[in-house]
Each structure stands twice: as structure tokens, then as C-alpha cells.
Amino acid sequence: QAKGILHLIQAFSQVYEKAQLKIWGSPLSPFTQSLKAYVKTLGPAIERKIHWMGGYRNNDVVGDVFNHIDAIVVPSIWGENSPLVIHEALEAQVPIITADYGGMKEYVHHEVNGLLFKHRDPIALSTQMKRLIHDSVLKDKISQGGYLQSSDKRIPCIREHTRSVTHLYNQLIEQKECTHV
């Protein structure tokens, strides 16, 4: 539920183009069965366009997931702080659509390196999905947007990131010490 899959399916059911929806993730009983039952109520035309892909290993996300899609949708309804899949997609230059909420909107800036939709709003999500399908210039632009928190648009390695965070903490400590002198 927290990952927003129901909203994703509701949004996708409004996309009448030849798009396919591939849902990755390990099945969770009884939730996955409930989602599949809901999809059946949408009719065979929608049901044929939704594919349940199962789980994947994070180390294999590029080969097993990103190489088989045109974009990734992260529709989480809870405020994820820093979704790994968003970082991976930015690094792999895969277009992202995600909610304008929590850490998702901190890493994805609308029409810069992804598309944002109003949190918990399947109609708004559907609108952004349709935009990406119909606007190849926009799709190419946001694919190249990259990781906005670094100068080279690449995700820093853990050593660089740790140094950067340590530097920020040291600056804060120095500022605090200076205000008490």
C-alpha cells in the first residue's frame, strides 16, 4: 500500500495509448492478489497491458529493470526520504515520474530531471504519464537532467558523499562554536 501501486494502476488505466505497465516487486500476500483482482475489474484491455514482473536484486536493476523500460514511476504515498530507485534511475538516465512529496521531490525537480505529480492523485499521475508518452523532447531532456546535488550530475561515490557530509557537519560545529565565544 505505502508504495502507491493502487494509485499507479488507477492512473495507468486512464492511459489509452499503447503503453505497457510493468510492476516490479516481490509479491506480498494478500496485497498483490487484491491488486490483481482490482486489475481484472478494469477489463481485459487494461489487464493485458499490466505485467507483474516480481522482485529484482538492486545490483541487477540496470540489466533486469532499466534496460526494459522507457521510464520509471515512483508513486509512493508515504514520505520516502531518499528512495534508492530514484538515485539509480538518475544515474542510469532513466526518466522518472514521482510524487511531489518527501525526499522524492528533493531529488526530482519538475521538468528538469523528472516529472512530479500531486501526491496521492492518480489523475495527476496519469497526466504526467501521458506527457512523457507524447513528448519525446521532454523525455530526452529529463533523461539528461541527472543528479542535481552534484556538479557533474552523477551520484557521488560513498567516500565523496561521506566527505561532503562530514564537511557540512564541521562547518555547523564551527558556526556553533563561534556564536558561543
TORTI-471748 format. One record per residue: residue in three letters; x, y, z of N, C-alpha, C in turn; chain. Coordinates in nm, 2 decimals, padded with zeros to 4 digits. Atoms other than C-alpha are relative to their C-alpha. Layout:
REM residues N
+-----+--------+--------+--------+--------+--------+--------+--------+--------+--------+----+
:  aa :    n.u :    n.v :    n.w :   ca.u :   ca.v :   ca.w :    c.u :    c.v :    c.w : ch :
+-----+--------+--------+--------+--------+--------+--------+--------+--------+--------+----+
: ALA :      X :      Y :      Z :      X :      Y :      Z :      X :      Y :      Z :  A :
...
+-----+--------+--------+--------+--------+--------+--------+--------+--------+--------+----+
This chain:
REM residues 181
+-----+--------+--------+--------+--------+--------+--------+--------+--------+--------+----+
:  aa :    n.u :    n.v :    n.w :   ca.u :   ca.v :   ca.w :    c.u :    c.v :    c.w : ch :
+-----+--------+--------+--------+--------+--------+--------+--------+--------+--------+----+
: GLN :  00.08 : -00.12 :  00.00 :  00.00 :  00.00 :  00.00 :  00.09 :  00.13 :  00.00 :  A :
: ALA : -00.08 : -00.12 : -00.01 :  00.27 :  00.25 :  00.10 :  00.07 :  00.04 : -00.13 :  A :
: LYS : -00.08 : -00.03 :  00.13 :  00.44 :  00.23 : -00.24 : -00.09 :  00.06 : -00.10 :  A :
: GLY :  00.09 : -00.07 :  00.09 :  00.13 :  00.36 : -00.41 : -00.04 : -00.07 : -00.13 :  A :
: ILE :  00.03 :  00.08 :  00.12 :  00.07 :  00.07 : -00.65 : -00.14 :  00.02 : -00.05 :  A :
: LEU :  00.14 : -00.02 :  00.04 : -00.30 :  00.11 : -00.65 : -00.02 :  00.13 : -00.07 :  A :
: HIS :  00.01 : -00.13 :  00.07 : -00.27 :  00.48 : -00.75 :  00.06 : -00.01 : -00.14 :  A :
: LEU : -00.07 :  00.02 :  00.13 : -00.03 :  00.37 : -01.02 : -00.09 : -00.07 : -00.10 :  A :
: ILE :  00.09 :  00.08 :  00.09 : -00.28 :  00.12 : -01.16 : -00.12 :  00.09 : -00.04 :  A :
: GLN :  00.11 : -00.09 :  00.03 : -00.56 :  00.37 : -01.14 :  00.04 :  00.10 : -00.10 :  A :
: ALA : -00.05 : -00.10 :  00.10 : -00.35 :  00.63 : -01.33 :  00.02 : -00.07 : -00.13 :  A :
: PHE : -00.03 :  00.07 :  00.13 : -00.24 :  00.38 : -01.59 : -00.13 : -00.04 : -00.07 :  A :
: SER :  00.13 :  00.04 :  00.06 : -00.60 :  00.27 : -01.65 : -00.06 :  00.12 : -00.09 :  A :
: GLN :  00.04 : -00.12 :  00.08 : -00.65 :  00.63 : -01.79 :  00.09 :  00.03 : -00.12 :  A :
: VAL : -00.09 : -00.02 :  00.11 : -00.36 :  00.60 : -02.03 : -00.04 : -00.10 : -00.12 :  A :
: TYR :  00.05 :  00.08 :  00.11 : -00.51 :  00.48 : -02.36 :  00.09 : -00.04 : -00.11 :  A :
: GLU : -00.10 :  00.02 :  00.10 : -00.20 :  00.47 : -02.56 :  00.05 : -00.15 :  00.00 :  A :
: LYS : -00.05 :  00.14 :  00.01 : -00.01 :  00.15 : -02.65 :  00.10 : -00.03 :  00.12 :  A :
: ALA : -00.09 :  00.02 : -00.11 :  00.18 :  00.18 : -02.32 : -00.02 : -00.13 :  00.07 :  A :
: GLN :  00.00 :  00.12 : -00.08 :  00.26 : -00.12 : -02.11 :  00.04 :  00.04 :  00.14 :  A :
: LEU : -00.04 : -00.03 : -00.13 :  00.29 : -00.11 : -01.73 :  00.06 : -00.13 :  00.06 :  A :
: LYS : -00.07 :  00.11 : -00.06 :  00.55 : -00.34 : -01.57 :  00.02 :  00.04 :  00.15 :  A :
: ILE : -00.01 : -00.02 : -00.15 :  00.53 : -00.37 : -01.19 :  00.10 : -00.09 :  00.06 :  A :
: TRP : -00.10 :  00.08 : -00.06 :  00.84 : -00.49 : -01.02 : -00.02 :  00.01 :  00.15 :  A :
: GLY :  00.00 :  00.01 : -00.15 :  00.85 : -00.60 : -00.66 : -00.05 : -00.14 :  00.04 :  A :
: SER :  00.04 :  00.13 : -00.05 :  00.82 : -00.92 : -00.46 : -00.15 :  00.00 :  00.04 :  A :
: PRO :  00.14 :  00.01 : -00.04 :  00.46 : -01.03 : -00.42 : -00.02 :  00.00 :  00.15 :  A :
: LEU :  00.03 :  00.00 : -00.14 :  00.31 : -00.96 : -00.08 : -00.15 : -00.04 :  00.02 :  A :
: SER :  00.14 :  00.05 : -00.02 :  00.01 : -01.17 :  00.03 : -00.06 :  00.08 :  00.11 :  A :
: PRO :  00.09 :  00.01 :  00.11 : -00.27 : -01.08 :  00.03 : -00.01 :  00.12 : -00.09 :  A :
: PHE :  00.01 : -00.13 :  00.07 : -00.20 : -00.73 : -00.11 :  00.01 : -00.02 : -00.15 :  A :
: THR : -00.02 :  00.02 :  00.14 : -00.07 : -00.85 : -00.45 : -00.12 : -00.06 : -00.07 :  A :
: GLN :  00.12 :  00.06 :  00.05 : -00.37 : -01.07 : -00.50 : -00.12 :  00.10 : -00.01 :  A :
: SER :  00.11 : -00.11 :  00.01 : -00.61 : -00.78 : -00.42 :  00.03 :  00.09 : -00.12 :  A :
: LEU : -00.03 : -00.09 :  00.11 : -00.43 : -00.56 : -00.67 : -00.03 : -00.07 : -00.14 :  A :
: LYS :  00.03 :  00.07 :  00.12 : -00.46 : -00.83 : -00.94 : -00.15 : -00.02 : -00.02 :  A :
: ALA :  00.15 :  00.01 :  00.01 : -00.83 : -00.88 : -00.86 : -00.05 :  00.14 : -00.05 :  A :
: TYR :  00.04 : -00.13 :  00.05 : -00.87 : -00.50 : -00.90 :  00.02 :  00.02 : -00.15 :  A :
: VAL : -00.04 : -00.02 :  00.14 : -00.69 : -00.50 : -01.23 : -00.11 : -00.07 : -00.09 :  A :
: LYS :  00.10 :  00.08 :  00.08 : -00.94 : -00.77 : -01.36 : -00.13 :  00.08 : -00.01 :  A :
: THR :  00.13 : -00.08 :  00.00 : -01.23 : -00.52 : -01.28 :  00.02 :  00.11 : -00.11 :  A :
: LEU : -00.02 : -00.11 :  00.10 : -01.07 : -00.27 : -01.53 : -00.02 : -00.05 : -00.14 :  A :
: GLY :  00.02 :  00.05 :  00.13 : -01.13 : -00.50 : -01.82 :  00.12 : -00.06 : -00.06 :  A :
: PRO : -00.11 :  00.07 :  00.06 : -00.92 : -00.72 : -02.04 :  00.10 :  00.08 : -00.08 :  A :
: ALA : -00.09 : -00.08 :  00.08 : -00.78 : -00.44 : -02.25 :  00.11 :  00.06 :  00.09 :  A :
: ILE : -00.10 : -00.05 : -00.10 : -00.61 : -00.29 : -01.94 :  00.08 : -00.11 :  00.06 :  A :
: GLU : -00.07 :  00.11 : -00.07 : -00.53 : -00.62 : -01.78 :  00.11 : -00.06 : -00.09 :  A :
: ARG : -00.11 :  00.05 :  00.09 : -00.33 : -00.73 : -02.09 :  00.12 :  00.09 :  00.00 :  A :
: LYS : -00.11 : -00.10 :  00.00 : -00.12 : -00.41 : -02.06 :  00.08 :  00.01 :  00.13 :  A :
: ILE : -00.06 : -00.01 : -00.13 : -00.02 : -00.47 : -01.70 :  00.07 : -00.13 :  00.03 :  A :
: HIS : -00.09 :  00.12 : -00.02 :  00.27 : -00.71 : -01.63 :  00.06 :  00.00 :  00.14 :  A :
: TRP : -00.05 :  00.02 : -00.14 :  00.37 : -00.84 : -01.28 :  00.14 : -00.06 : -00.02 :  A :
: MET : -00.14 :  00.04 :  00.03 :  00.75 : -00.87 : -01.30 :  00.07 : -00.07 :  00.12 :  A :
: GLY : -00.06 :  00.06 : -00.11 :  00.83 : -00.99 : -00.95 :  00.12 :  00.08 :  00.05 :  A :
: GLY : -00.11 : -00.07 : -00.06 :  01.13 : -00.90 : -00.75 :  00.13 :  00.01 : -00.09 :  A :
: TYR : -00.13 : -00.01 :  00.07 :  01.48 : -00.80 : -00.86 :  00.11 :  00.03 :  00.11 :  A :
: ARG : -00.11 : -00.03 : -00.09 :  01.82 : -00.76 : -00.70 :  00.05 :  00.14 : -00.03 :  A :
: ASN : -00.04 : -00.14 :  00.02 :  01.94 : -00.40 : -00.65 :  00.13 :  00.00 : -00.09 :  A :
: ASN : -00.12 :  00.00 :  00.08 :  02.28 : -00.49 : -00.80 : -00.03 : -00.02 : -00.15 :  A :
: ASP :  00.03 :  00.03 :  00.14 :  02.10 : -00.60 : -01.12 : -00.11 :  00.09 : -00.06 :  A :
: VAL :  00.11 : -00.09 :  00.04 :  01.85 : -00.31 : -01.15 :  00.01 :  00.05 : -00.15 :  A :
: VAL : -00.02 : -00.05 :  00.14 :  02.00 : -00.18 : -01.48 : -00.03 : -00.11 : -00.10 :  A :
: GLY :  00.02 :  00.11 :  00.09 :  02.01 : -00.51 : -01.66 : -00.14 : -00.06 :  00.00 :  A :
: ASP :  00.13 :  00.07 : -00.02 :  01.69 : -00.66 : -01.52 : -00.12 :  00.10 :  00.00 :  A :
: VAL :  00.11 : -00.09 :  00.00 :  01.47 : -00.34 : -01.50 :  00.02 :  00.11 : -00.10 :  A :
: PHE : -00.01 : -00.13 :  00.08 :  01.60 : -00.02 : -01.66 :  00.02 : -00.03 : -00.15 :  A :
: ASN : -00.02 :  00.03 :  00.14 :  01.70 : -00.19 : -01.98 : -00.13 : -00.04 : -00.07 :  A :
: HIS :  00.12 :  00.05 :  00.05 :  01.34 : -00.30 : -02.03 : -00.12 :  00.10 :  00.01 :  A :
: ILE :  00.11 : -00.10 : -00.02 :  01.15 :  00.03 : -01.97 :  00.04 :  00.13 : -00.07 :  A :
: ASP : -00.02 : -00.14 :  00.06 :  01.11 :  00.38 : -02.11 :  00.01 :  00.10 :  00.11 :  A :
: ALA :  00.01 : -00.10 : -00.11 :  01.05 :  00.55 : -01.77 : -00.03 : -00.08 :  00.12 :  A :
: ILE :  00.04 :  00.07 : -00.13 :  01.01 :  00.46 : -01.40 : -00.09 :  00.10 :  00.07 :  A :
: VAL :  00.10 : -00.07 : -00.09 :  00.72 :  00.57 : -01.18 :  00.02 : -00.04 :  00.14 :  A :
: VAL : -00.01 :  00.03 : -00.14 :  00.77 :  00.60 : -00.81 : -00.12 :  00.07 :  00.07 :  A :
: PRO :  00.12 : -00.07 : -00.05 :  00.42 :  00.67 : -00.68 : -00.02 : -00.01 :  00.15 :  A :
: SER :  00.02 :  00.02 : -00.14 :  00.48 :  00.62 : -00.31 : -00.09 :  00.10 :  00.07 :  A :
: ILE :  00.10 : -00.09 : -00.07 :  00.21 :  00.76 : -00.08 :  00.06 :  00.04 :  00.13 :  A :
: TRP : -00.06 : -00.05 : -00.12 :  00.43 :  00.78 :  00.22 :  00.13 :  00.07 : -00.03 :  A :
: GLY : -00.11 : -00.09 :  00.03 :  00.71 :  01.03 :  00.25 :  00.14 : -00.07 :  00.01 :  A :
: GLU : -00.13 :  00.06 :  00.00 :  01.02 :  00.83 :  00.15 :  00.10 :  00.11 :  00.01 :  A :
: ASN : -00.10 : -00.11 : -00.01 :  01.33 :  01.02 :  00.24 :  00.10 :  00.00 : -00.11 :  A :
: SER : -00.10 :  00.00 :  00.11 :  01.57 :  00.91 : -00.03 : -00.01 : -00.14 : -00.07 :  A :
: PRO :  00.02 :  00.13 :  00.07 :  01.44 :  00.62 : -00.25 :  00.12 : -00.04 : -00.09 :  A :
: LEU : -00.11 :  00.05 :  00.07 :  01.73 :  00.42 : -00.38 : -00.03 : -00.01 : -00.15 :  A :
: VAL :  00.03 :  00.02 :  00.14 :  01.55 :  00.35 : -00.71 :  00.00 :  00.14 : -00.07 :  A :
: ILE : -00.01 : -00.14 :  00.06 :  01.53 :  00.73 : -00.78 :  00.15 :  00.03 : -00.03 :  A :
: HIS : -00.14 : -00.03 :  00.02 :  01.91 :  00.76 : -00.73 :  00.05 : -00.09 : -00.12 :  A :
: GLU : -00.05 :  00.09 :  00.11 :  01.97 :  00.45 : -00.96 : -00.05 :  00.05 : -00.13 :  A :
: ALA :  00.05 : -00.05 :  00.13 :  01.74 :  00.59 : -01.23 :  00.07 :  00.12 : -00.05 :  A :
: LEU : -00.08 : -00.12 :  00.04 :  01.91 :  00.93 : -01.22 :  00.13 : -00.04 : -00.06 :  A :
: GLU : -00.14 :  00.04 :  00.05 :  02.25 :  00.76 : -01.26 : -00.01 : -00.07 : -00.14 :  A :
: ALA :  00.01 :  00.08 :  00.12 :  02.12 :  00.54 : -01.54 : -00.07 :  00.09 : -00.11 :  A :
: GLN :  00.06 : -00.09 :  00.09 :  01.95 :  00.84 : -01.71 : -00.14 : -00.05 : -00.05 :  A :
: VAL :  00.14 :  00.05 :  00.03 :  01.60 :  00.68 : -01.70 : -00.10 :  00.11 :  00.05 :  A :
: PRO :  00.10 : -00.10 : -00.04 :  01.31 :  00.93 : -01.69 : -00.08 : -00.05 :  00.12 :  A :
: ILE :  00.07 :  00.03 : -00.12 :  01.14 :  00.95 : -01.36 : -00.13 :  00.08 :  00.01 :  A :
: ILE :  00.12 : -00.07 : -00.04 :  00.78 :  01.03 : -01.26 : -00.02 : -00.03 :  00.15 :  A :
: THR :  00.02 :  00.03 : -00.14 :  00.72 :  01.07 : -00.89 : -00.08 :  00.10 :  00.07 :  A :
: ALA :  00.09 : -00.09 : -00.08 :  00.51 :  01.24 : -00.62 :  00.08 :  00.12 :  00.04 :  A :
: ASP : -00.06 : -00.13 : -00.04 :  00.58 :  01.60 : -00.52 :  00.00 :  00.00 :  00.16 :  A :
: TYR :  00.01 :  00.02 : -00.14 :  00.63 :  01.48 : -00.16 :  00.13 : -00.07 :  00.06 :  A :
: GLY : -00.11 :  00.06 : -00.07 :  00.90 :  01.39 :  00.09 :  00.13 :  00.02 : -00.08 :  A :
: GLY : -00.13 :  00.00 :  00.07 :  01.25 :  01.31 : -00.04 : -00.01 : -00.02 : -00.15 :  A :
: MET :  00.01 :  00.02 :  00.15 :  01.12 :  01.22 : -00.38 :  00.01 :  00.14 : -00.07 :  A :
: LYS :  00.00 : -00.13 :  00.06 :  01.06 :  01.59 : -00.46 :  00.13 :  00.07 :  00.02 :  A :
: GLU : -00.13 : -00.06 : -00.02 :  01.40 :  01.68 : -00.32 :  00.10 : -00.04 : -00.10 :  A :
: TYR : -00.09 :  00.06 :  00.10 :  01.58 :  01.46 : -00.58 : -00.05 :  00.02 : -00.14 :  A :
: VAL :  00.05 : -00.02 :  00.13 :  01.35 :  01.51 : -00.87 : -00.07 :  00.14 : -00.01 :  A :
: HIS :  00.05 : -00.13 :  00.02 :  01.28 :  01.86 : -00.99 : -00.09 :  00.00 : -00.13 :  A :
: HIS :  00.09 :  00.01 :  00.11 :  00.98 :  01.90 : -01.22 :  00.05 :  00.06 : -00.13 :  A :
: GLU : -00.04 : -00.03 :  00.14 :  01.07 :  01.91 : -01.59 :  00.15 :  00.04 : -00.01 :  A :
: VAL : -00.14 : -00.02 :  00.00 :  01.44 :  01.93 : -01.50 :  00.07 : -00.14 : -00.01 :  A :
: ASN : -00.06 :  00.14 :  00.01 :  01.54 :  01.57 : -01.42 : -00.11 : -00.10 :  00.03 :  A :
: GLY :  00.11 :  00.09 : -00.02 :  01.19 :  01.42 : -01.39 : -00.13 :  00.07 : -00.01 :  A :
: LEU :  00.13 : -00.07 :  00.00 :  00.82 :  01.49 : -01.37 : -00.06 : -00.03 :  00.14 :  A :
: LEU :  00.07 :  00.02 : -00.13 :  00.63 :  01.54 : -01.04 : -00.15 :  00.01 : -00.02 :  A :
: PHE :  00.15 :  00.00 :  00.00 :  00.26 :  01.48 : -00.98 : -00.04 :  00.03 :  00.14 :  A :
: LYS :  00.06 : -00.03 : -00.13 :  00.04 :  01.59 : -00.69 : -00.01 : -00.13 :  00.08 :  A :
: HIS : -00.01 :  00.12 : -00.09 :  00.09 :  01.34 : -00.40 : -00.14 : -00.06 :  00.01 :  A :
: ARG :  00.13 :  00.08 : -00.02 : -00.19 :  01.07 : -00.38 : -00.11 :  00.04 : -00.10 :  A :
: ASP :  00.10 : -00.04 :  00.10 : -00.36 :  01.20 : -00.70 :  00.02 : -00.08 : -00.13 :  A :
: PRO : -00.02 :  00.09 :  00.12 : -00.39 :  00.92 : -00.97 : -00.03 :  00.08 : -00.13 :  A :
: ILE :  00.03 : -00.07 :  00.12 : -00.54 :  01.17 : -01.22 :  00.12 :  00.09 : -00.04 :  A :
: ALA : -00.12 : -00.08 :  00.02 : -00.23 :  01.40 : -01.18 :  00.11 : -00.09 : -00.05 :  A :
: LEU : -00.10 :  00.10 :  00.04 : -00.01 :  01.09 : -01.22 : -00.02 : -00.04 : -00.15 :  A :
: SER :  00.03 :  00.04 :  00.13 : -00.19 :  00.99 : -01.53 :  00.03 :  00.11 : -00.10 :  A :
: THR : -00.04 : -00.12 :  00.08 : -00.14 :  01.34 : -01.68 :  00.15 :  00.00 : -00.03 :  A :
: GLN : -00.14 :  00.00 :  00.02 :  00.23 :  01.32 : -01.63 :  00.05 : -00.12 : -00.08 :  A :
: MET : -00.04 :  00.12 :  00.08 :  00.25 :  00.96 : -01.77 : -00.03 :  00.03 : -00.15 :  A :
: LYS :  00.04 : -00.03 :  00.14 :  00.07 :  01.08 : -02.09 :  00.09 :  00.11 : -00.06 :  A :
: ARG : -00.09 : -00.10 :  00.05 :  00.30 :  01.38 : -02.12 :  00.13 : -00.06 : -00.04 :  A :
: LEU : -00.12 :  00.06 :  00.03 :  00.60 :  01.16 : -02.11 : -00.01 : -00.09 : -00.13 :  A :
: ILE :  00.02 :  00.08 :  00.11 :  00.45 :  00.93 : -02.37 :  00.00 :  00.08 : -00.13 :  A :
: HIS :  00.02 : -00.08 :  00.12 :  00.37 :  01.21 : -02.61 :  00.11 :  00.10 : -00.03 :  A :
: ASP : -00.10 : -00.11 :  00.02 :  00.66 :  01.45 : -02.57 :  00.14 : -00.06 :  00.01 :  A :
: SER : -00.13 :  00.06 :  00.00 :  00.99 :  01.29 : -02.67 :  00.11 :  00.10 :  00.03 :  A :
: VAL : -00.10 : -00.11 : -00.03 :  01.18 :  01.62 : -02.64 :  00.01 :  00.01 :  00.15 :  A :
: LEU :  00.00 :  00.00 : -00.15 :  01.07 :  01.64 : -02.27 :  00.06 : -00.12 :  00.06 :  A :
: LYS : -00.06 :  00.12 : -00.05 :  01.16 :  01.28 : -02.22 :  00.15 :  00.00 : -00.01 :  A :
: ASP : -00.15 : -00.01 :  00.02 :  01.51 :  01.33 : -02.36 :  00.06 :  00.10 :  00.10 :  A :
: LYS : -00.06 : -00.11 : -00.09 :  01.56 :  01.65 : -02.16 :  00.01 : -00.05 :  00.15 :  A :
: ILE : -00.01 :  00.04 : -00.14 :  01.47 :  01.50 : -01.82 :  00.09 : -00.12 :  00.02 :  A :
: SER : -00.09 :  00.12 : -00.01 :  01.67 :  01.18 : -01.90 :  00.14 :  00.05 :  00.02 :  A :
: GLN : -00.14 : -00.05 : -00.01 :  01.98 :  01.40 : -01.92 :  00.02 :  00.09 :  00.12 :  A :
: GLY :  00.00 : -00.08 : -00.11 :  01.89 :  01.60 : -01.61 :  00.10 : -00.04 :  00.11 :  A :
: GLY : -00.10 :  00.05 : -00.09 :  02.09 :  01.38 : -01.38 : -00.03 :  00.03 :  00.15 :  A :
: TYR :  00.00 : -00.02 : -00.14 :  02.16 :  01.41 : -01.01 :  00.03 :  00.14 :  00.03 :  A :
: LEU : -00.01 : -00.15 : -00.01 :  02.11 :  01.78 : -00.93 :  00.09 :  00.04 :  00.12 :  A :
: GLN : -00.07 : -00.04 : -00.12 :  02.30 :  01.77 : -00.60 :  00.15 : -00.01 : -00.02 :  A :
: SER : -00.14 :  00.00 :  00.03 :  02.64 :  01.73 : -00.77 :  00.03 :  00.08 : -00.13 :  A :
: SER : -00.03 : -00.09 :  00.11 :  02.82 :  01.95 : -01.02 :  00.01 : -00.08 : -00.14 :  A :
: ASP : -00.01 :  00.07 :  00.13 :  02.87 :  01.67 : -01.28 : -00.12 : -00.09 : -00.03 :  A :
: LYS :  00.13 :  00.07 :  00.01 :  02.51 :  01.53 : -01.24 :  00.01 : -00.15 :  00.02 :  A :
: ARG : -00.01 :  00.14 : -00.03 :  02.64 :  01.20 : -01.13 : -00.01 : -00.02 :  00.15 :  A :
: ILE :  00.01 :  00.02 : -00.15 :  02.58 :  01.04 : -00.79 :  00.14 : -00.03 :  00.05 :  A :
: PRO : -00.14 :  00.01 : -00.05 :  02.89 :  01.07 : -00.58 :  00.02 : -00.14 :  00.06 :  A :
: CYS : -00.03 :  00.12 : -00.07 :  03.06 :  00.76 : -00.45 : -00.02 :  00.02 :  00.15 :  A :
: ILE :  00.03 : -00.01 : -00.15 :  03.01 :  00.68 : -00.08 :  00.12 :  00.08 :  00.07 :  A :
: ARG : -00.11 : -00.07 : -00.06 :  03.36 :  00.82 :  00.00 : -00.02 :  00.15 : -00.02 :  A :
: GLU :  00.03 : -00.15 :  00.03 :  03.28 :  01.16 : -00.17 : -00.11 :  00.05 :  00.08 :  A :
: HIS :  00.12 : -00.04 : -00.07 :  02.94 :  01.17 : -00.01 :  00.03 :  00.01 :  00.15 :  A :
: THR : -00.04 :  00.00 : -00.14 :  03.08 :  01.09 :  00.34 :  00.09 :  00.13 :  00.03 :  A :
: ARG : -00.08 : -00.12 : -00.02 :  03.34 :  01.37 :  00.30 : -00.08 :  00.12 : -00.01 :  A :
: SER :  00.09 : -00.11 :  00.01 :  03.08 :  01.61 :  00.19 : -00.09 :  00.02 :  00.12 :  A :
: VAL :  00.08 : -00.01 : -00.12 :  02.85 :  01.54 :  00.48 :  00.09 :  00.03 :  00.12 :  A :
: THR : -00.09 : -00.04 : -00.11 :  03.14 :  01.55 :  00.73 :  00.04 :  00.14 : -00.01 :  A :
: HIS : -00.04 : -00.15 :  00.01 :  03.25 :  01.89 :  00.59 : -00.12 :  00.09 :  00.04 :  A :
: LEU :  00.12 : -00.08 : -00.05 :  02.89 :  02.02 :  00.64 : -00.01 :  00.00 :  00.15 :  A :
: TYR :  00.00 :  00.00 : -00.15 :  02.89 :  01.90 :  01.00 :  00.10 :  00.08 :  00.06 :  A :
: ASN : -00.11 : -00.08 : -00.05 :  03.23 :  02.05 :  01.06 : -00.03 :  00.15 : -00.01 :  A :
: GLN :  00.04 : -00.14 :  00.01 :  03.10 :  02.38 :  00.93 : -00.10 :  00.05 :  00.10 :  A :
: LEU :  00.10 : -00.03 : -00.10 :  02.80 :  02.37 :  01.15 :  00.06 :  00.01 :  00.14 :  A :
: ILE : -00.06 :  00.00 : -00.14 :  03.01 :  02.29 :  01.46 :  00.08 :  00.13 :  00.01 :  A :
: GLU : -00.07 : -00.13 : -00.01 :  03.24 :  02.58 :  01.38 : -00.09 :  00.12 :  00.02 :  A :
: GLN :  00.09 : -00.12 : -00.01 :  02.95 :  02.82 :  01.34 : -00.06 :  00.00 :  00.14 :  A :
: LYS :  00.06 :  00.00 : -00.13 :  02.80 :  02.70 :  01.67 :  00.11 :  00.04 :  00.10 :  A :
: GLU : -00.11 : -00.04 : -00.09 :  03.14 :  02.74 :  01.85 :  00.02 :  00.15 : -00.01 :  A :
: CYS : -00.03 : -00.14 :  00.01 :  03.18 :  03.09 :  01.71 : -00.11 :  00.08 :  00.06 :  A :
: THR :  00.11 : -00.08 : -00.06 :  02.84 :  03.20 :  01.84 :  00.00 :  00.00 :  00.15 :  A :
: HIS :  00.00 :  00.01 : -00.14 :  02.92 :  03.10 :  02.19 :  00.13 :  00.06 :  00.06 :  A :
: VAL : -00.12 : -00.06 : -00.05 :  03.26 :  03.28 :  02.22 : -00.02 :  00.14 :  00.05 :  A :
+-----+--------+--------+--------+--------+--------+--------+--------+--------+--------+----+
